[in-house]
Amino acid sequence: MTDHHLYGTSTHTTDELARLVGDRLGLVFIERESDYRGIYHLAATRDRRIEIQPNPIPGEDGGGDDLYAPDHPAAQALLMTMTPAPDPTLQARLRAVEGLHHLSRTDNATGDGRQRRR
C-alpha cells in the first residue's frame, strides 16, 4: 500500500514552503525542473517522498498556465507526501504548519492497483 496526501497553501510560495517544511522535518529539499510541472522541490528518504510544487503548471502549446490541482484553485503551492503506509506523525507535523491545509488523501489499498480517494 502507498499512502498519498495532498496539501495546499495560498500564503506561502514553493520556496518558503520548502524552507518551513524542511526545518520542521529536518529534511533538505532539492530544486528540480520538469517540462510538465515546472520547478519543484523534492525531499526523499528510504520510507517517504515529499514534493512541493506550484499549483499553476505550464500549459500545453505555450498557452496559459493550467492547474495541477484544479479542484483547489486558491492553492498557489502544493505539497505531496508518499509513504509506504499511513504516517500519522508526519501528517500531524504538516498540519501544524501555519497556512498549510490538507486537501486530499489517496491510497492504493484496493488490492488491484486502483486508487481509492478519501
C-alpha positions as CSV (number, residue, x, y, z in Angstrom):
1,M,0.0,0.0,0.0
2,T,1.2,3.5,-0.7
3,D,-0.4,6.4,1.2
4,H,-0.6,9.8,-0.7
5,H,-1.6,13.1,0.8
6,L,-2.0,16.5,-0.9
7,Y,-1.7,19.8,1.0
8,G,-2.1,23.3,-0.3
9,T,-1.3,26.9,0.7
10,S,-2.3,30.3,-0.5
11,T,0.1,32.1,1.9
12,H,3.5,30.5,1.1
13,T,5.5,30.3,-2.1
14,T,7.1,27.0,-3.0
15,D,10.5,28.2,-1.8
16,E,9.1,29.4,1.5
17,L,7.2,26.1,2.0
18,A,10.3,24.1,1.3
19,R,12.2,26.0,3.9
20,L,9.4,25.8,6.5
21,V,8.8,22.1,6.0
22,G,12.5,21.3,5.7
23,D,13.2,23.0,9.0
24,R,10.2,21.3,10.7
25,L,11.0,17.8,9.4
26,G,14.8,18.1,9.3
27,L,14.8,17.5,5.5
28,V,16.8,19.0,2.7
29,F,14.7,19.8,-0.4
30,I,16.4,19.8,-3.8
31,E,15.1,22.0,-6.5
32,R,14.3,20.1,-9.7
33,E,12.8,21.2,-13.0
34,S,10.3,19.4,-15.2
35,D,8.7,20.4,-18.5
36,Y,5.4,19.3,-17.2
37,R,5.5,20.6,-13.6
38,G,7.9,23.5,-13.8
39,I,10.3,24.0,-10.9
40,Y,9.6,21.8,-7.9
41,H,11.3,20.7,-4.7
42,L,12.0,17.1,-3.7
43,A,13.0,15.5,-0.4
44,A,13.2,11.8,-0.3
45,T,14.2,9.3,2.4
46,R,14.1,5.5,2.5
47,D,10.4,5.5,3.5
48,R,8.9,8.8,2.4
49,R,8.9,11.2,-0.5
50,I,7.7,14.8,-0.2
51,E,7.4,17.1,-3.2
52,I,6.5,20.8,-3.2
53,Q,5.4,22.4,-6.5
54,P,3.4,25.3,-7.7
55,N,-0.3,24.6,-8.5
56,P,-0.1,26.6,-11.8
57,I,1.9,24.4,-14.2
58,P,3.0,25.3,-17.8
59,G,0.1,25.0,-20.2
60,E,0.3,23.0,-23.4
61,D,1.5,24.6,-26.6
62,G,2.7,27.7,-24.9
63,G,-0.7,28.7,-23.7
64,G,-1.5,30.0,-20.2
65,D,-0.9,28.0,-17.1
66,D,-3.0,25.0,-16.1
67,L,-3.7,24.0,-12.5
68,Y,-2.1,20.7,-11.2
69,A,-4.9,20.6,-8.7
70,P,-7.9,22.2,-10.5
71,D,-10.2,21.4,-7.6
72,H,-8.2,23.7,-5.4
73,P,-7.6,26.9,-7.4
74,A,-6.8,29.1,-4.3
75,A,-3.7,27.0,-3.5
76,Q,-0.7,28.6,-5.1
77,A,1.7,25.9,-3.7
78,L,1.1,22.2,-3.3
79,L,2.8,19.7,-1.0
80,M,2.5,16.0,-1.8
81,T,3.6,13.1,0.5
82,M,4.1,9.5,-0.4
83,T,4.7,6.9,2.3
84,P,4.5,3.1,2.2
85,A,1.9,3.1,5.0
86,P,-0.1,5.8,6.8
87,D,2.2,8.0,8.8
88,P,0.1,9.9,11.4
89,T,3.2,11.6,12.9
90,L,4.2,13.1,9.6
91,Q,0.6,14.2,8.9
92,A,0.3,15.9,12.3
93,R,3.6,17.7,11.8
94,L,2.5,19.0,8.4
95,R,-0.9,20.1,9.7
96,A,0.9,22.2,12.3
97,V,2.5,24.4,9.5
98,E,0.6,27.6,9.6
99,G,-1.3,28.3,6.3
100,L,-0.9,24.7,5.0
101,H,-4.2,22.8,4.6
102,H,-4.8,19.1,4.0
103,L,-6.7,18.8,0.7
104,S,-6.9,15.1,0.0
105,R,-5.7,11.5,0.6
106,T,-5.5,8.6,-1.7
107,D,-4.1,5.1,-1.3
108,N,-3.8,2.0,-3.5
109,A,-5.2,-0.3,-0.9
110,T,-7.9,-1.7,-3.1
111,G,-5.7,-4.6,-4.0
112,D,-6.0,-4.2,-7.7
113,G,-3.8,-1.1,-8.2
114,R,-6.8,1.3,-8.4
115,Q,-6.6,4.3,-6.2
116,R,-9.2,4.9,-3.5
117,R,-9.8,8.6,-2.7
118,R,-10.7,9.5,0.8
